[in-house]
């Protein structure tokens, strides 16, 4: 038997899709497995640890803890902005207070430590050697003992997709190897793949874990277990996650119709620099599989995880649709520039599209090789607004081709289209250390760590991070139209909860 573990911390609103697909592959191959969403369970454990008597905010959060948890699992609170924000803030307060005793900064979406960094190999090794110092130890030690004592587990597979999971993952793996030396540990996931194709290329370190998996894990994991696969594609299995009590008004179904990106040309994109090939499932097969998953799981929302939904898949979704509302990432290109198509997409269940605009300056877009024309983006935003499809627009400031003039163009573009932009994600550019373009820039380490994914660089136009931050704080965020958009963004859960807010408004009439 193998136990698949999703370690703390990730947003507790939907099950981990990678583990669901691994579970489906194991099940199809006759390998018994169990899953453990240790992030979800661990966060609830820390919330219960908080006690009153510290300050008024914490006392309030403790008093309303049960109501907030039940409220976030029902629709009404998503239609009441103040109640929603208070529930998130109070639950987050409980995590902050519980994490402090261990020197950790814990939230509903992140994990950090005052002295330990997830991008320092030595700190990960230290976390594995001292698991009892982790704030989640009181949860995972008895939980893992119970699961590993009572079951013939030969392997534990740990999926690490975010930096916010790394320190906790190593603490859990160290605990397993210390107390269950007969159990072997394998690690994989998105972050592990990035490390193995970057900082850890052609090297590992001794100790934790016993084995590493790079890239898609189904075939590799089966091979590690000595099982010959009979299929190249596997139906994800969400049955083991159904009763977990995620913070959403029903089950959210995450699903990937492809790996990699069909565009795969954007400068500085990690998918491109890591050499991840584009591997799509056929649109017909995707819709068929999603129909079956919706029947089996009854989700309130489908989250399409593709880096960008291909035009072929979008056309299939517009033609047939899904039996449940859905959202995902799309490029600001055809066929979204056709109003009738967007109307069909809305009838097919599309409630929101995430759109990587990045910049409102054409020169910057061309330098980034985004393949986006501003006049097309203008038309698409209008079409989506007319069709009733919410938009979550992503902006990236401080790229090498951008200066203050170009940043002002982005501000102007957003202000002009404020009525069609429902939500905004505003980020400052981090340079991927292993991207080909990094070699042409004068760089400094961004993080003090040998596992860093990003680097700091001297901006060719002198538009350094300090200047970018001042522009964002003093000009961009203070613009009345932009500020109104930013205030709509769900705290912490951001794009994961944004479509739920839209659906709640629809349900309210």
Phi, psi and omega in degrees: 000148176236141176254125179259127188238133172252104188280162174295149003236134167220163185300126187272056183243347180202158183290158179287116186292326181297317179292324177298321179287323175298317179298321177296320179294317179294317180298316180295335182262006176078020180262119179292139179211160171230159179238150178223111173274083183289339176292309179300307182296321181294320178296319178295324176300313180295322177300322180288336182289331183297137182236152178289172177100009181257310177198170187295321180298312180296319178301317179296317181296319178295316182298328185253011184305308183296318180296320180295317181296315178291325180297320180285355175256015179223161186288321191306319185295334180287346176262003180236099189304311183297317180294320179297311182295323179293319179299314179296315182297318182292316178295323177295323178300319179299320180291319179300314182294317182292328182281336185302323184299336178258010181072019184253148173254102184252136175221180178292347182226006185205163176215129176219167180222142184296329187241344185244138182244139178287353179251019172243119181304319180298324179288325176294319177298318178299318179299322179291327181279342182229059184298334182292346178276350181284136182297340179270001184302318180299339175270304192284335180297304178293327181294315180290322177300316181296317184286323185273336177286326189263357185228148179280066183277122178265326182228146167242123177258125183248124182257118183241109183252339186229153175301331180293350179257343195297309183298319179291323178298316180292325176297317180293319180293321177297320178299316181297313182293330180285316186263341180227069186297343178277350180265130180265151185238131175237141181238143177204192181116175186299316180293319180298318178299316179299319178294316184292336178261005179227259186297330182255020179301124178065021176204153175224190170228154184288158177101237182272134352270186178279330183212153180237144175234130180253136176077200179307131192264349189298303182296318182296319180293317177299320177297320179298325181276358180076028182248131178274126181284144177254000183211147178273346178235148185227139180280119182296147182244111181257004186299328182284353181253357192299323187256027186278343178075046177295158182276081179197156182279041184143177184283128174259129184258106175274141187206138177248126176265355181202164169240146186079197183225133183290334178281303171052037179233349185299132177297142176072009181285128178300324179303319181287314184291332178276354178072031181283118182287155177275121182230092181269152166271151180297145179304320179297315179295321180299310182295321177298315181294319179294321176302314180295319179295323179294320178296318184286330189245344178055051183288156172273344184202141174252127179253106178277120192265359184306145175304324173202127177293127184291154175305323180296318179290319177301318180295322178293321179292325177291325182285316187250324182074179177240156181284356178227155175301149182214162174210162179182183181272136175221156177272150180280064181217180176303145010266011182289350179279005178250120184298316180300323178296315180297323176296320177293322179297320178294318177296333179277007173107357182291119180258333182202144172238135173269132189230121180272078178290314180073312184210150174260020178242126184296322179298320178294315179301319179293319179296328179275356181056044181285339182068029182242133172255134184298325179293329176287318177300321178302313182292320182294315179300320176296318179297314181295320177298317180293330181277349182082024176261120179293153180237137175241100190263131181258130178239146182228113182257149176088017175292160185303333182271356185258136170237188182298327179294315180294323177297322177296325176299322177295316177302315181298319180297314180296316180299320179296325185254024185299332181287337182258353179258112184280316182223157179228139168244117184248121182227154173262135186299130170248131184276117175299124186301327188257015176283147180302326183291339181297332183294338183269000183246151177278112192244154169229156177299138178274317175245150176276081183193147181278357177247018183300140176266338187232158179228154174270142182226158175275115188296131182300333181257009181074012182269072188279171188302322179299316178294322179297314180299318180295321178297316181295318183285321188264336183243304188294302185291338181273352177294129186305316182291320179291317180301322179296322178293312183299326181290344177280342187295129178297127180297138176068306184282341175039242188292341179290326179260346183305314179295334177292322176297320178295316179294324179297320178295322177296319181294329180283350177092000000 
